[in-house]
């Protein structure tokens, strides 16, 4: 069993929505380096080699739902990337 923190799950969900580390940092109001540190931590915990394997594991364990339409398909973004100087969008939560 691999234990992920709530913040790591938040990072996974943003990355699963197709965001880059830089975009995830904006959405979650973190530094890009912090996002990358969370990814590295998750890879190490799960003994995986890359983000693709990490996302596949997250889908397999139902941490993220890849069957839902991506935000671009629905015509609106549930993970907005704020414009420069903007107040930003809501941070994700795991709902737990």
C-alpha positions in Angstrom: 0.0 0.0 0.0 1.2 3.5 -0.9 0.1 6.3 1.3 -0.3 9.6 -0.4 -1.0 12.9 1.4 -4.0 15.0 0.5 -1.8 17.5 -1.2 -0.1 14.8 -3.3 -3.6 13.7 -4.4 -4.4 17.3 -5.2 -1.3 17.5 -7.4 -2.2 14.2 -9.1 -5.6 15.4 -10.0 -4.4 18.7 -11.5 -1.7 16.9 -13.5 -4.3 14.3 -14.6 -6.4 17.2 -16.1 -3.5 17.8 -18.5 -1.8 20.6 -16.6 1.9 21.1 -16.5 3.9 21.5 -13.3 3.9 25.2 -13.8 0.1 25.4 -14.3 -0.5 23.0 -11.4 1.6 25.4 -9.2 -0.6 28.3 -10.2 -3.9 26.4 -9.6 -2.7 25.0 -6.3 -0.9 28.2 -5.3 2.4 26.5 -4.9 5.8 26.9 -6.4 6.6 24.8 -9.4 9.5 23.2 -7.5 7.1 22.2 -4.8 4.8 20.5 -7.3 7.8 18.7 -8.7 8.8 17.7 -5.2 5.4 16.2 -4.6 5.7 14.2 -7.9 9.1 13.0 -7.0 7.9 11.9 -3.5 4.9 10.0 -5.0 7.2 8.3 -7.6 9.6 7.2 -4.8 6.8 6.0 -2.5 5.2 3.9 -5.3 8.5 2.8 -6.8 7.6 4.1 -10.3 9.7 5.7 -13.0 7.6 8.5 -14.5 4.4 10.5 -14.3 2.6 8.3 -16.8 3.0 5.3 -14.5 1.9 7.4 -11.6 -1.2 8.5 -13.3 -2.0 4.9 -14.4 -1.6 3.8 -10.8 -3.9 6.6 -9.6 -6.6 5.6 -12.1 -6.3 1.9 -11.1 -6.8 2.8 -7.5 -9.6 5.3 -8.3 -7.8 8.3 -6.9 -8.6 10.1 -10.2 -11.3 9.6 -12.7 -10.1 9.5 -16.3 -13.6 8.7 -17.7 -14.9 12.2 -17.0 -14.7 14.6 -19.9 -11.6 16.9 -19.6 -12.5 20.6 -18.9 -11.8 21.6 -22.5 -14.5 19.1 -23.7 -17.2 20.6 -21.5 -16.6 24.1 -22.7 -15.6 25.4 -19.3 -12.5 24.8 -17.1 -12.9 23.4 -13.6 -9.2 24.0 -13.1 -8.7 27.6 -14.2 -5.2 29.0 -14.7 -5.4 32.6 -13.5 -4.1 35.3 -15.7 -1.0 37.3 -14.5 -2.0 39.4 -11.6 -5.3 37.5 -11.2 -6.7 36.2 -7.9 -6.6 32.6 -9.1 -9.2 29.9 -9.1 -10.3 27.6 -6.4 -7.8 25.0 -5.1 -8.8 21.4 -5.4 -9.5 19.2 -2.4 -9.8 15.5 -2.1 -13.2 15.8 -0.5 -12.2 13.7 2.5 
